[in-house]
Structures are given as structure tokens and as C-alpha cells.
Amino acid sequence: MVRVSRVLPGSICEEMGVVPGTELLTVNGRKLADFLDWEFLTADEELVIEARLPGGEEIVYEVERPDGEALGVELEPPRVRQCANRCEFCFIEGLPTGLRKPLYLRDDDYRLSFAYGNFATLSNVKERDIQRILEYRLSPLYVSVHATPWEARKVLLNNPRVPNIVEQLTRLAAGGIQFHAQMVIVPGLNDGDVLEASLTDLWNLGDAVLSVALVPVGLTQFSHLYTGRPMDVENAGKILDAVERWEERALAERGDRWVFGSDELYLLSDHPLPDASHYGDFSQIENGVGAVASLRERVKAGLGELPRLDGRRIGVVTGVSMAPLMPELLDAIAERTGARFTLIPMENSLFGPTTTTAGLLVGADIRRALADRHDLDLALIPAETINDDGLFLDEERFIALRETLPMPVFPSYDFIDVLSHEGEPSLAGRSAA
């Protein structure tokens, strides 16, 4: 069902009389199944739209749409396809009970892969889905491959009915679809020979595979399904050795690196992190690939925007894994601004000590870090810890937490975003939204 949630003022649809709650049925005789149909079928200039108003009245709109002008409706969110796999390493399987319901939604939806860059396994796509992907040219897709050898993939996804990913990707590639791939590496399951076979299969798909990210398995103290070994220094080093071999081949034969290790692999193995030029257009930064290099570049580029903050005492809360990388950045900012920085690394109280990522710190961690720090004039916390509704993962509301702390607190992505505006005499007067 495709239903209107909002009609934009002054839009074509407002002039037509469309109202929130209107169900959109067909466009030019074709039934609408979801937002993809609406987006692609309304691309024509002349449209016949069948709809059902909230009161039940059915109506037909005939539209002559000027080229490029939006129709002006927002749709209700689609019903998300959920994952049928039971991967031992699934992040959701590592969540404690009692968190907000959306966190437990295991989406595995090719539509969200195209629209938002969510990774999908393609294990639940049917023939009609393949046809839609090809017809609408939903490219690029973001695919959780994990392994291409079929038997290994069945084990990794804990799903004996998972389709052959090589056959799926080969068919889509023949239709012009391209992919960004990820592999979550589980020691003993998809490293070693399985990793080499998987990279070979993906390489043989040619230009269809735009990039491959290798990410270490991440566990929490609640990962009850996991029976394998955790990632360690030795395994992380071996994976990066494989990355370097394939990078050299890709650079020689295709002119780009093609395969990338996540930042966490470098941190685990004590390998030096590459600089920004290594990552091209940062196509897999949401997968933790090149995030540190991007942060370094943003800080370097933004230093000139910073005002003098002489004597200001600024606390920076971060996770355990990022803590060793922070001093070089904070030293550069301190030299520019005259501020004094205190780095406050925090262990994750919700997920346990194996979860070291700064973005997964929760409200309780921020409270522990800052509640008694009366020596600070200002504190910065990772902006990634808060969702669009202003909530931490443990349901703590940022605005409420901030009011209990003895200093102004600001979410920050790169320090520059906050400190470039901190030259005003009063810090407390600024909003921390």
C-alpha cells in the first residue's frame, strides 16, 4: 500500500486536492506496490493517477507535469522486509533486551539498499524482485556477501536455503547493476581460503563490483549465538595482508584499490592507518572504512576556521579504540586555539568491554564521564551516539542528560563543527541541539 503522509504546500498534488491519508493506487495503469513504483512511474510528464481518498472515495487525477517539477508528496514509510538469516555475528543478536523496538528490526531489504545504502544479503529476493531491480536499474546496491562459496555462506548466514550469491550477482551484473560489497570476517569461517575464493569470485564480476570492504566480526557481551573465535591481532594482520595483495593487483589492473580493510582491522593489528588519498571517494565510510582518515582531513581543513579559545578547558569523550588516535588531533587544535583538552576514553557499560567504538557509547557512559567534571568549561561527545530523535541507544534523552551535567555539552562529528562557533563570550547561552 502506498499512502500519502504529507502534501507539500504549493505543490502540484496540493493543487490537485491530494490530502494526507490518500492511498495511491495506480500510475498510468500500473499498480503501485511501494515507494519505488511511485518514484519511477511518476517520472513521465503526462500521468493518470488513480487514488482513494481517506473517506473511501476513489478519484482519477490527470496530470501534465512540467519537466523536473516534483509532485510534492511524502509517503508513509514502507513495510520493511525483515531478515530470514540468523547470522551468529548479527549486531541485533548482540543487543540486550529492553531497548526501543526499532533497534530489533532486522531489515534485509534491497529497496533500502538502493535508496539509503543499507547492506542487504539478497537472500530473500524473489524473481519479481530481480525483475524490478533490472527494470528500474537499482544501482548501485550494497550487498552483504560475507562469502561467495555457497556452503560457507550457508554456514555464515545460518540459513540452508540461502541462494547462490554468485549466480545472483552474475545475473544482475549482466543487466548493468553494480554493487558495493561487504564481508564480515569470522575467524575460521570466511578468512583464509574462503576469503581468497570470495575475492576471486567478486573480482571476476569485473566492473560490476565497485568496492569490497572487509570488516572484523564485532561482538558484545550479549552475542549469545556466536560460537566462533573473536578477531585478534594475528587474524587482523593476516586479513590486511590479503587486502594489500589485492590492492596491488587492483591498482595495477584497474587503477583503483577496489578492496579495503575497515579502520578497526588497522587498529586491532597495529598497522598504520592509511591517509585520505587511499580511500578515493570514501564509498564505504559508513562501514568504518576510512572514517579516521576522513576525520583527520576535516580537522586539518578546518583549523583555519577556529577562533582563539585561550585557557578554555575542553573535555572530549571517546571510545577505547579511538583514544590512541585523538592526541595528535587535539594537539593541533590546542596549538591553533590555545584551549586545553582533556581526553576522556570510556568503556561501554551497555555492550561490554569488547565494544570499543565511540559511536556506540550510551547515555550512561556520558554521564559517568562528565557528571563530576567541574574542572571543564565545555565537553564534546561523539555525535554518532545520538539518533535523529535525540536519543542514545540506552533510551537516555540527550537534552535531559545535558541539563544534569556541570558544563555545556555538544555533540560533535569532527571538533571543528562546534569549536568554530565557540568564540562567543558565553558558552552556556548556545543551544546544544
N, C-alpha and C positions, 0 to 999 in steps of 0.2 A: 504494500500500500504506500502510495506517495501522497503525503498530506502537507499542506502549507502551514508553517508555524508563524511566519511574519511576512507582511507585504510592505515593501519599501515605499515611503511617501514619494509621490510624484512619478512613480514608475508606470510602465505600460500596464502591468497587472492591476495596479490600483485604479487606473482609468477604466479597465475592463470590468471592475467590480469584484475582483477576487478578494476574499477575506480569509483571515486565519481560520483554519479548520477545513478549508476546501480540499476535497480529495481530487487529485488529478488522475484521470483515467486513461486517456489516450492522447497521442500526438500524431496527427496525420494518419490516423487509423491504426497505429501501432500501440499496443497496450504498454503501460508503464509498470515496471516491476520495482524500480528503485531510483535513487538519485542519478545513477549513471545514465539510465534511459532518458531521464529528463534533460540532463546536460547535453547529451549527444543528439537527441532527436529534435531539440528546440534550436539547433544551430541554423536551420533554414530561415529565410526571410518571410516566407508565407507559411502560416501554421493554422491548423484546425485542431483546437484543444477541447476535448470532452472532459467535463468536470462534474463533481457532485458537491453542491453547497452544504454547509453544516446542517441545514434544515432538511436535507434529503432531496431537494430539487436538483435535477440534472440539467445541465446547460452546455451549450456549444459556443465556444469563442472562435471567431475568425480573426486572425491577427496578421497584419502586414508590418513586420518588424524592421525598422531601419537597420542597416548593416552595422553590427557591432554593439547595438544598444541592448543592455540587459533587460530581461523581462521583469526583474525586480521582486522575486520571491525567495524566501528562505524556507527550506523544507525541514520537517521533523527528522531527527536522526534515524538512520535505517536500523533495522534489527540486525545486530552483528552476528555473523557466523562464528560459532564457537569451535574450539579446537577439539578434535577427537583423539588426539595423541595423549600419551601420559609420559612425556619425557622426564627422566629422572632429574635432569638439571633444570627443569622449568622453574622460573623465578616465582611463579604463583604457588608452586608446591613448596616453596621455601618461606611462605608468608605465615605468620601466626594467625590464630583465629581472632575474631573480634574487630577487625578493621572495617572500613566502609565497603559496602558491597561492590562498587565498581572495580575495586582493586583485584577482585577474584574472577573477573571476566576474562576468560582465556580466548581472546579473539584470534581467528585464523582465517582472515577474510581478504581475498585477492583484491576486492574493491578498495579496501582501506590501504592495501599495499600500493596501489596506483595513486590514490588520492592524497595520502598522508605519509607515505614512506614506511608504513608498518611492515615488518617482516612477516611473511606467511609461508607455510610449508607446502602449500598446494596439495596437501593430502586429502582435502575434502572437495576438490573441484570435480564437476561432472562434465559430460560432453557439452551441454548447453553453455557452461561457463567458459570452456575453451573457445567455443564459437563466439561468445561475446567479447572475450579478450582480443580475438583476432579481428572481429568486425570493427570494434571501437579502437583498436590499436592501443591498448592499455599498456603503454611502455614509457619509461622502464618500470618493471616490477622489482620488488625487494623480496628475495626468496631465501628462506632458511633451509639451506641444503643439508648442512651437517655432515653428510656423507653421500657419495653417489653409488658405491656398491650396494646393491639392493638389500642384501641380507644384513649388512652393517646398519643400514638406515632403519630397517625394521626394528632392530635392537635399540638403537638410539631413541627412536620415537616411541618405542614400546607399543607398536601398532603393527600386527602382522598383515594388515590389509592395506598398508600404505602403498600407493602406486610407485612405479619406477620413475624416479625423478629425471633420469637421463632421457627417457622417452618423452616425458612431458616437456622438458626444456627444448629438446630437439625439434619437436613439433611446433612449439611456439616460436622458436628461433627461425624456423623456415618461413613463418608468417610475418617476420620482421619485428618480433618482440625482443627487447633487450632486458637485461637483468643486472641488478647488484645482488651478490650472493654473500651469505654469512655462513660460517661454520663455527659452532660452539665446540671446542675441543675438549673431549673427555679422555684423560689418560687411559690407555689400554683399549679403547674402543674405536676412536677415529683419528688417532695420531699414527705415526709410523707409516706402514704400507697403505693403510686405508686413506690417510691424508694424501699420500703421493698419487694414489689412484683417483681420488676425488679431484685434485687439482688438474690432473691429466685430462679427465673427462670434461671438466669445465673449460680448460684451455682449448680442447678440440671443438668446442662450440663456436670458436672464433670471436668475431666482434660482438656477438650476442651477449656475452658476459663482460660487462663493463668493469667490474671490480669484484674482488673477493676479500672479505675480512675474516681473519682468524681471531677468535675471542676465547679466552680460557673459561672453563666451567666456573661459575660463581655460586657459592653455597652459603646458606645461612644456618643458624643453629636449629632451624625448623625444617630443613630439607630432608624430610623423613623417607622419601622414596629413594634417595641416592645411595647406591651400593658401591660405587667406584672409588678411585683414589682422587684426592684433591690435586690441583695443579701445584707443582713445586718448582724450585729454581731450575733443577735439571731438565724437567719436561718443558718448561717455558723456553729455556735456551735452545733445546732441540727444535722446537716449533719455529723459533726465529731463524735458526739455521736454514730450515726449509723455506721460509719466507725469503731469505736473502738469495738462495739459489734460484727461486722462481722469479724474483725481481730482476736479477741479472738477465735471465732469459727474456723476460718481457721487455725490458729496456732495449735489448739488442734486436729483438724481432718485431716489436710493436711500438716502441718509442714511449711507453709509459710503464709504471711499475706493476700495475694490474692487481697484485696481491699484497695485502697489508696486514701486519700484526697490530692488534689493539695496544693502546698505551699500557694497559695492565700487564701484558706479556713482557714489555720492556722493563717495567718497574719490578716485576717478580724476578726477572733474570739478571738484573743489574746491568743490562745493556744500555748504552746511552740512547736517549730518545732522539729521533731524527728532527731536523728543523722543518719549517713550514714548507719549503720547496719540495720536500719529499712527498707531500700528500696531494699535489695537484689542486683540484677544486674541492678537496675535503668532502668527497661524496659520501663517506661513511662516518662522518664525525659523530652522528647520533649513536653510533655503535662503539664509541670510545676510541675511534681511530683518528689520531691527530689532534685530540682535544687539548693536550698540553702545548703542542706546537702552536695551535691557534691562539691559546691564551697568551703565550709569550709574545706572539706577534701583535696582539691587540694592546698589550701593556706597552710594548716598545713604541707602537704607533701613537699611543695616547699620552705619553709622558709630557709632551709639549703643551697639552691642554690643562695640566694640573696647576692649581694655584699654590701659593705658599701656605703651609699649614704648620708653621714653626711651633714646636712644642706640643702639638696635639698628640694625645695618647690614643692609639687606634688598635683595637683587638681584631684579629682575623681568625675566625673559626673555620676549621677544615677537617677533612678525614685523615686517617692514618696514612693512606697511600700517597696523598698529595703533600703531606707535611715536609718531606725532604726537598721538594721542588720549590717551595714557597720562598725561602730566604733570598734567593737571587732576585726574584721579582720584587719583594718588599724592600730589599736594599736599594734597588734602583728607584723605587717610588719615594723612599725616605730621602735619598740624596736630592731628588728633584723638589720635594715639598718641605723638607725639614721636620716632617712628622716622625713620631716614634712608634714603631709597630711591635705588637706582641702577638706571636703566633700561638694559637690555642688548638692543638690537634685533639680530636675527640674519638674515642672508641664508640661504636654503635651499640646503644643499650637495647635496641629492639631486635636487631637481627644477629647480634653477637659479634665477636672479635674477627671472624673471617670475612665480614662485610666491611670493607675499608674505604669504599667510595664516598666522597664528600657529599654527593647529591642524595645519598640515602640516609644521611643523618636526620633524626626526628626532633620534634619539639622538645622532648625531654632532654636530649643531648645539648641543645642550645641553652636550655635553662641551666643545666649543670655547668656549662662552660662560662656563663655570664652572670649568674644570679648574685655572686659575691664580688664581682669585679668593679668595685667602687673606684679603682685606680684608672679606669678608662674613660675617655671623653666620648668615644664612639666605637661601635662594633660593626663589623661586616660579617655576614653569614652567606653561605652558598645559595644563590637564588634558585638553583635547581631543587632545593629541598622543599619548595612551596609550589603547590599547583595553582591553576588559574583561579580557584576559589579561595586562595589564601590559606590552604590547609597543609600541614605537614602530614607525613604518612601515618603518624600515630593519632591523627584527628585533632591535634593541637592547632588552634587558630592563631596565625601569626600576629594579627592585630592585638589579640588578647594577651599573648605571651609578651609582646613588646612592652605593653603597659606595666608589666611586673618587673622589668629589668631596670637597673640603675643608670643606664646610658641610652642614648638614641641607637637604634639597631636598624641596619639597612640590608636588604638582600642585594647581592652584587654578583654579576657574571664575571667581571674582569677588573674590579677595583676602580678602573677609570670611570665607569658609568656613574659611580657615586661620588668619588673624590673630586671629579672635575667640577662639581657643583658645591663643594664644601667650603668655599672661600668666604661665605657669609658669616657675619659675627655670631649669629645664633644657630647652633645646630639643632637645638631642641624644637625650633619652630618649623622645621621641614617635615613634610609628610614622608612616611616610610612605606607608602603603598607599593 
